[in-house]
């Protein structure tokens, strides 16, 4: 069977919701795994996520065009919900009877992971279901602003549930995709990763040069570590201590930064990058500096550091 897998959003300016985690990151994680698992079972899986678009409308249209052009048998759009921090659970949208027959087993598999059953719902209002020529469903896997759902969430388990719901089968292991789920959980403390991380964070050495990624601790790497430590408020020893790694991993996790909810190393790093006084506190000066950075980079100047702003900051 040929499946069209749409990793919701992930096509600026069509970007997903923000909560405890980012929708774009999770839809890509789950969608990539679903494609790999379907292919390992002998199916054809086409990614329907466009590479670029100039508007949300064009992004939605291109997803449908890819599915229709490839004449997929079933179209599956993967999303994550967000509302008020209290709502939770899984719901699947479908328009036709054939769509509902596909949606129900997918929902059944996901709720077995512990998510609240919000049901199979009418998806006739959804553009990607209305404008694809084949049977389609849209999965709202769970709520990214629900602490309960995010505690339950596991990308591998979610992908397995979707694939089993679609095919009745599941692979024992998926292809080695996204083996590190979250940078904050990354345990790699090698010198090479340290150099790559500092380069990504745009922390230069004492001569304001990017580090050579050679897996060797020399004066340049030591001086860059010292600079990073000063930026985030750690005693500048030049040694990559556990405290230093914790700060690096927290920043690379690209958590949503909104107002005074965030402080410490993440806030100090943001202040350093946008030209505000690095005191670790989100105040009016920091808000203005973030808005100025966003405006200079063609983003909506809202003072909220979400997926798009992080992309401009560290890729």
N, C-alpha and C positions, 0 to 999 in steps of 0.2 A: 504494500500500500504506500501511497505517496502522501506525506504530511507536509503542510505548510506551517512552520513554527514562527510566530511573531513575538519577538522579545519586546514587550510594550515600551513605547517612548524610545530612549537611547538615540535620538536623532534631533539635536538642537535645531530650532527652538522648541521642539517637541520633547520636553523632559518630564520625568515623573514626579511623584509626590515625595516629600521629605518627612521623616519622623525620627524614630530612634535609629533607623537606617534609611538608605536612599533606595527608592523604587527602581531607578535605572540599574543600580548595581545588582539588585536581587533578581530582576527579570532577566538580565544578561547571564547571571550565574545559573539560574534554573533552566533558562532556554537553551544555553550551550550544552548543558548536561542532557537535557531531553533529546536534543538532536543526536548527540553521540550515542545515547542508549537506543534510540529508535534504529539508527544505522547498524548498531551491533546486533540487533534482532533481525536484520535483513530488510528493513523498510528503507524507503527513500525519504529523507527529511530536508526540506528546503527552508533556509532562513529567509523570512519575509520582512526582516527589519532593513529599511533603506539606509544607505550610507550617508545621505545628505538630503536636506529639504530646506526651503526658504520660509515655510510656514507649517503650522500644525496640520492644516487641511491638506497640504501637499504631502506631508509625511504619512497621513492616514491613507490618502489615495494611492501612494506608491506601494504601501503594504498590500493593498488589494490587487494592484496591478501585477505585482510579483506572483501572488498566489494564482491569479487568473491566467497569467501568461504561462505559468508552469503546469497548469491544469492539475493542481493537487486534488487529492480525494477528500481530505479533511483539513480545515484551517483551524489552528489553535493559537489564540492570542493570550499571552501570559502577562498578568498584571498583579500589583499589590495594592491594597486599599489603604486609605488614611481618612480619619474623620475627627474625632474629639479626644483621642487617647483612651477612651473607655470601650468603644465598640471593638468587637473582635470576631474572628471566625472566617469561614470560607464560603464563597458563593460562586456559582458558575452560571453564565448567561448563554442562552441559546434562543433561536427564533423559530425554527421548524421542529416538527416532531422527531425527525431524524437527528437533529441537533441535540434535542433533549435526551434522546437515547444514548448519545455519546457523553453528554454532560453528567448524567446521573452516576455512572460508574467512576468517572474521574472524581466527582465530589465524594463518593463513598470511600474511595481510597485515601483521599486527603484527610477526611475527618477521623479516619482510623489513627492518624498521627496525634490526635488529641485536640484538634481545632473544632470550635463550635460550628454546628451545621446551620448555615444561613439559607440553604436550599438552592434549587435550580430555578432561575428567574428568567423572565421574558427579556430577551436582548434585542428586540426589534428596533430600539432607539439607538443602537450602537453602530457607528459608521462601518466598522470593519466587518461586522456580521451582515449588515444590509447590502454591502457592495462587493461581496465575494460571491462567485458563481457556484460554490460548492457548500456542503454542510460545514458550519462553523460554530465554534464555541469561544467564549472569552472567560478565562479563569481569573478570579480575584483570590489569589492564594491565601492571603491573610492580611492583617492590618500592621503596617510598618510603624504605626504610632501606638501600638498596644504592647505594653511590657509583657503581658501574658503570651501573646502570639510570638513575639520576638524571642522569648525564652524557649518556646516550642520549636521555632523554625530551625530547620537544617536543610541546606540546599540539596544535598544528595538524597535525603529522604523525600523531599518534595518532588524532585525529578522522578524518582522511582514510583511515587504514587501516581503522578500524571501518566507516565508511560504504562503502568499496569492498568490504569483506568482506560487508556486508549486501546491497548492491545491484549489485555488479559495476561500479559507476561511482564517480567522485569529482569534486567540483567543483574548478574552478581556484582559486577563492578563496572563503573563507567570508564570511559577514556580519561587519562590523567589531565583533567581540566580544572583549573582553579583549586589546586590541592591545598592552598592556604586560603581559608574562607574569609579571613579578616586580618588585616595587617596587625591589629592589636594582639592577635594570637600567634603571630609569627615568631618562632623561636630561633630563627637563623641569626646568629650574632657573629658571622664571619666578617673579616676585614673587607672582603669584596662587597658584601651587602652593605656594610657601613659606608663605603665609598660611593656606591650607587645611590644610597639613600640621601647622603649629604648633597650629592650632585642634583638629585631630584628636588631637594629642598632649597636648592640654589645657595648653599653655604659654601663659600670659597675658602681657599687657604690664606695664609698670611700675605701672599702676593696677589690676592684677589683673582686667583686662577681656579678653574674647575680641577677636581682631583683626577689623577690618572687612576683608572680602575684596574689596579695590578695586584690586589690582594696582599699588599705589603704595607706595614705600618712604618711610615717614614715621617720626617718633619712636616711635610705638607698635610698629611692626614691628621697628625696630632694637632696641628694648628687649626684645622677646620673643625675638629671636635671641640677644641677650646672655644672657638667662635660660637658654635651652636650652643654650647653650655652657657655661655654668657647671655646669649639671646633669650634662652628659655628659663634663666634664673637658677642654673645648677652651678655648683662650685667648679670653676674651670681647671680641671686637672689634665685635660687632653686624653684621658683614658675613657673608653666606652664602657662605663659602668652600667649596672642594671637600671639605675635611675635614668641614665642617658638613653638607653634603648627603650625604656618605657615611654619617654617623651617622643622619641622618633616614631615609634609605632602608633602612638595616639594621634600624632599629626597625620601620618600616612593613611590612617583609617578614614580620614575626611568626614568626621562627624559633623552633623548640622550645628552651626553656631548661630544662635539667635539671642541677642541681648545678653543679660547678665547670667544666663544659665551656664555659660562656659567661662572658666578662668584658668589660671596657672599656665603651664607650658604651651598649650594650644593657643591660648589668647596672646601670650607674649610673642609667639612666633608670628601670628597674624599681624600683630601690631608692628613688628619688625618689617614685615613684607609690605605693609601698606603705608609705612611712614608715620605711625603714631608712637607716642611714648610707650615703651614696653614695660608696663606696670602690672600686666596680667589681669586687668579689670576692664570690662566693657563699659566705657563711658561715652559721653557725647563726642569727645575728640576722636575716639576709636570709631564710633559709628560714622562720623563724617569722613574719616579717612577710608573706611571700607566702601562707602558710597562713591567716593571720588575714584577709587580703584575700579569699581564696577563700571562706572560711567566711562572711564578711559578705555576700558576693554570691551565696550559695546554691550554691557549687561544692564539689566534693570537695577537701578541704584536703590535697593531696599534695605541695605545694611545687614542683610541676612546672608551668611556664608553657607550656601548650599552646593549642590553638585557642580553647577556651572562656574561658580566663583572658585571652588577648589580646583577645577580643571584649568582655569587660567593661572592659578597660583603654582600648582605643582604637577599638572598634567593628569 
